Amino acid sequence: MTRFPHDRFDDVTDGPRVGAHRGMHRRGRGWIAFAWAALATGVLVGIGVLVLALLNGSYSFSGPDASSSPSASASSSASAAPSESASPSEPAAAGPSDQGSTTLVVLNGTTTAGLAAKGTATLTTAGWTVTSSGNAGTTGTASTVVYYQQESQKALAEGIAKSIGTTAVEQSTAFPNADVSVVLGADYSG
């Protein structure tokens, strides 16, 4: 019979539609509402992740050539002119005037407080434009290394290394938020 308590409408005897005020619940009606809610939640979470990635700077809509072409063309034109006057066996390092739009970050790779600020001051005094500074992800770095993203930025990285008092330069994609990253080690005295 029915699953509802007996009320006055169940006693109507005029026709075959006893209790017609209560329609039978369709099976699966709750699953439809749940599916729509799950879909809406998934869409909102996806939009939230995309917005956070864009705000964080870890994703951009421009292609890899569009974001790197200004710094690559500035670095390649900068490294072409000095190498003409240098000896053929030794490429010349770029100077602060060749930095262009290349981003430069100084990171403290030790436990010494204020080392990144000293490095930033040294590079700024030498004429380089430091985009930002802070602490590196690790604190056990023994030697100072200048990392660059693209081969065309090598001469620029060598010029920065010379200004900071080191010769160690290395191509790496470990620091995606900057074109050139200086990681100061325990050997840096400022």
C-alpha positions as CSV (number, residue, x, y, z in Angstrom):
1,M,0.0,0.0,0.0
2,T,1.1,3.5,0.7
3,R,4.0,4.7,2.8
4,F,2.2,7.8,4.1
5,P,0.0,8.0,7.3
6,H,-3.7,7.8,6.8
7,D,-5.5,11.1,6.5
8,R,-9.0,12.4,5.5
9,F,-8.2,12.3,1.8
10,D,-7.8,8.6,1.9
11,D,-11.4,8.1,2.8
12,V,-12.8,9.7,-0.4
13,T,-14.9,7.0,-2.2
14,D,-16.3,8.9,-5.2
15,G,-13.8,7.6,-7.7
16,P,-10.8,5.5,-8.3
17,R,-8.3,8.3,-7.4
18,V,-8.0,7.8,-3.7
19,G,-5.1,9.9,-2.3
20,A,-4.5,11.6,-5.6
21,H,-3.1,14.6,-3.9
22,R,0.1,12.7,-3.3
23,G,2.0,11.8,-6.5
24,M,4.3,8.9,-6.4
25,H,7.9,9.9,-6.1
26,R,9.9,9.1,-9.2
27,R,12.9,7.0,-8.6
28,G,16.3,8.7,-9.1
29,R,15.0,12.2,-8.7
30,G,17.6,12.8,-5.9
31,W,20.5,11.7,-8.2
32,I,19.6,14.3,-10.8
33,A,19.9,17.1,-8.2
34,F,23.2,15.5,-6.9
35,A,24.6,15.3,-10.5
36,W,23.9,19.0,-11.2
37,A,25.4,20.0,-7.9
38,A,28.5,17.9,-8.6
39,L,28.8,19.5,-12.0
40,A,28.5,23.0,-10.7
41,T,31.0,22.3,-8.0
42,G,33.5,20.9,-10.5
43,V,33.1,23.9,-12.8
44,L,33.6,26.3,-9.9
45,V,36.7,24.5,-8.6
46,G,38.2,24.5,-12.1
47,I,37.6,28.2,-12.5
48,G,39.1,28.8,-9.1
49,V,42.2,26.8,-9.9
50,L,42.7,28.6,-13.2
51,V,42.3,32.1,-11.5
52,L,44.8,31.2,-8.8
53,A,47.3,29.9,-11.3
54,L,47.0,33.1,-13.3
55,L,47.3,35.3,-10.2
56,N,50.3,33.2,-9.0
57,G,52.0,33.7,-12.4
58,S,52.5,30.0,-12.9
59,Y,50.4,30.0,-16.1
60,S,50.1,32.5,-18.9
61,F,48.1,32.6,-22.1
62,S,51.1,33.8,-24.3
63,G,53.2,31.2,-26.0
64,P,56.8,30.5,-25.0
65,D,58.2,32.5,-27.9
66,A,56.1,35.6,-27.1
67,S,57.3,35.8,-23.5
68,S,61.0,35.2,-24.1
69,S,61.5,37.1,-27.4
70,P,62.1,40.6,-25.9
71,S,64.8,39.4,-23.5
72,A,66.2,37.0,-26.0
73,S,66.6,39.6,-28.7
74,A,68.0,42.1,-26.3
75,S,70.5,39.6,-25.0
76,S,71.5,38.3,-28.4
77,S,72.0,41.8,-29.8
78,A,73.9,42.7,-26.6
79,S,76.2,39.7,-26.8
80,A,76.9,40.1,-30.5
81,A,78.5,43.6,-30.2
82,P,81.0,42.9,-27.4
83,S,82.2,39.6,-28.9
84,E,83.4,41.4,-32.1
85,S,86.1,43.3,-30.0
86,A,87.0,40.4,-27.8
87,S,89.4,37.7,-28.7
88,P,87.8,34.8,-30.7
89,S,88.5,32.2,-28.1
90,E,86.9,34.1,-25.2
91,P,83.4,35.6,-25.4
92,A,82.9,38.9,-23.6
93,A,80.4,39.2,-20.7
94,A,77.6,41.7,-21.1
95,G,77.3,44.8,-18.9
96,P,74.4,46.4,-17.0
97,S,73.4,48.5,-20.1
98,D,72.7,45.3,-21.9
99,Q,70.1,44.0,-19.4
100,G,67.1,45.4,-21.3
101,S,63.9,43.8,-20.0
102,T,65.6,40.7,-18.5
103,T,64.4,40.0,-15.0
104,L,67.1,39.5,-12.3
105,V,66.4,37.9,-8.9
106,V,68.9,37.7,-6.0
107,L,68.3,34.8,-3.5
108,N,70.0,34.0,-0.2
109,G,71.0,30.3,-0.2
110,T,72.4,30.4,3.3
111,T,71.3,30.9,6.9
112,T,73.1,34.3,7.0
113,A,70.5,37.0,7.5
114,G,70.5,39.9,5.1
115,L,72.8,38.3,2.5
116,A,70.3,38.8,-0.4
117,A,70.1,42.5,0.5
118,K,73.9,42.8,0.4
119,G,73.9,41.1,-3.0
120,T,71.2,43.3,-4.3
121,A,73.1,46.4,-3.1
122,T,76.2,45.2,-4.8
123,L,74.5,44.6,-8.1
124,T,72.5,47.8,-8.0
125,T,75.7,49.7,-7.3
126,A,77.3,48.0,-10.4
127,G,74.3,49.3,-12.5
128,W,72.1,46.2,-12.7
129,T,68.4,46.4,-12.1
130,V,67.3,43.7,-9.6
131,T,63.7,42.8,-9.9
132,S,63.3,41.1,-6.5
133,S,65.3,39.4,-3.7
134,G,64.6,37.0,-0.9
135,N,65.5,33.6,0.4
136,A,66.1,30.5,-1.7
137,G,64.3,27.3,-1.0
138,T,67.4,25.7,0.6
139,T,69.9,27.1,3.1
140,G,72.9,24.9,2.6
141,T,74.3,26.4,-0.6
142,A,78.2,26.5,-0.5
143,S,79.1,28.5,-3.5
144,T,77.4,31.4,-5.4
145,V,76.0,30.5,-8.8
146,V,74.3,32.7,-11.4
147,Y,71.5,30.7,-13.2
148,Y,70.1,31.8,-16.6
149,Q,67.0,30.4,-18.5
150,Q,68.1,30.5,-22.2
151,E,71.4,30.2,-24.0
152,S,71.0,33.8,-25.3
153,Q,71.2,35.0,-21.7
154,K,74.6,33.4,-21.0
155,A,76.7,36.6,-21.7
156,L,74.3,38.6,-19.4
157,A,74.7,36.0,-16.7
158,E,78.5,36.1,-17.0
159,G,78.4,39.9,-16.6
160,I,76.2,39.6,-13.5
161,A,78.5,36.9,-12.1
162,K,81.6,39.2,-12.7
163,S,79.8,42.0,-10.8
164,I,79.0,39.8,-7.8
165,G,82.5,38.3,-7.7
166,T,82.1,34.8,-9.0
167,T,82.6,33.0,-12.3
168,A,80.0,30.2,-11.8
169,V,77.1,30.4,-14.3
170,E,74.8,27.7,-15.2
171,Q,71.8,27.3,-17.5
172,S,68.8,26.0,-15.5
173,T,65.0,26.1,-15.5
174,A,64.8,25.7,-11.8
175,F,63.8,29.4,-11.3
176,P,60.9,29.9,-13.8
177,N,59.9,33.3,-12.4
178,A,63.1,35.1,-13.5
179,D,65.3,35.2,-16.6
180,V,68.5,35.3,-14.4
181,S,68.7,34.2,-10.8
182,V,71.7,34.7,-8.5
183,V,71.8,32.2,-5.6
184,L,74.3,33.5,-3.0
185,G,76.3,30.8,-1.2
186,A,78.4,30.7,1.9
187,D,81.4,31.9,-0.2
188,Y,79.8,35.3,-0.8
189,S,81.1,38.0,1.5
190,G,79.3,41.0,0.0
